[in-house]
Amino acid sequence: MLMIPQMSVDYSGIVYAVASGALASGIGYALWYSVLPYLKATSAATVQLSVPVITALGGVVLLGEPITFRLVLASCAILGGICIYILAKGDAAVAHKK
C-alpha cells in the first residue's frame, strides 16, 4: 500500500504477466487434467504433493535460483512424506495379501 504512489504500469510487464499466468498455467493445467484420468486417486494426490519441489527445481535449473539449506530441507520434508506414504501403502498391500 505504501508503494502505490510510486507504482508505474509497463506494457511489457503486463504482457509477461499475462503470458506467465494464462499461457504457462493454462498449459500446465491442460497437461495435468489430460493425464489425471489415467492415474489412481492416491497416485494423483502423491504426484500433486511433489509440485512444489518440481517447481523449486525448475527455478534452480531455468532461472539460476540458489540451492539453499531451506530449499533442501523443505524438499526433503515433502519427498520424505511422499516416500513414507508409498512405503506404508506397500506394507499395507503386503499385509492384506497375507
N, C-alpha and C positions, 0 to 999 in steps of 0.2 A: 504494500500500500504506500510505503514511503517513497518508492521509486517511480510511481505513476507519473509525476510531473516530468521526469527525465526520459520517459519511455518514448521510443520512436518506432514507427512501423516501416519495415523494409520489405519491398516486393519479393526479393529473392528469399528472405526469411519465411514469408508466408508460403511461397511455392515449396520450399524444403519441408516445412511443417506439414503441409497437405500431402506431399509425396510420401513422407515418412509415416504419417498416420493412416492415410487412406490406402496407399498402394502397398506398402510393406506389411501393415497389419492385415489388410484385406487378403493379400496373397497367403499370409501365414494362416489365417482363419480358414480360407478356402482349402488349403492343403490339409489342415488338421481335420476338418469336417468331411473331407473326401476319404480320409484314411480311417476315421473313427468307426464306421460301421463294421470294419474288418477286425476290430480289437474287442477283446472281452472288457467288461466294465472295469475290472480290477487292473488289467494291463493299461488301459487308457488312463486311469487315475494315477498309476505309478509313473507313466510317461509324463503326464501333466505336471507332476511334482518336480520333475527334473528340469523344467523350463527355465527357472532362474539360473541354474548352473550353466545350462547351454547358452543362455543369453550373456551371462558374465564372460564365458569363454569366448564368445563371439566378439565381445568388446576388447578382450585381450588380443585376439588374433587380428581382427579387422581394424580396430581403432588404436591399437598400441596402448591400451589401458594397462596400468601396472598390476602385477600379481602381488597382492598384499596378504599379510597374515590373516586379516579379517576375511578376505575373499576365500582363502584356502580353508579356514576354519568353518565358514558358513557352507561352503561346498561339501566339505567332509560331513558336516552335520546332516545336510539334505540327502546326500548319496548314502550315508550310513543308515539313515532312517529307511530309505528305499531298500537297501540291502537287508536290513533286519526284517522288513515285511516279506521280501521274497524268500528269505531263508525260513521264516516262520510258516509261510504258506507251503513251502516244500515239505517241512516237517509234518504239517497237518495232513498233507496228502499221503505221506508215507504212513502215518498213524492210522488214517482212515482205511487204508488198504489192508492193514493187519487184522 
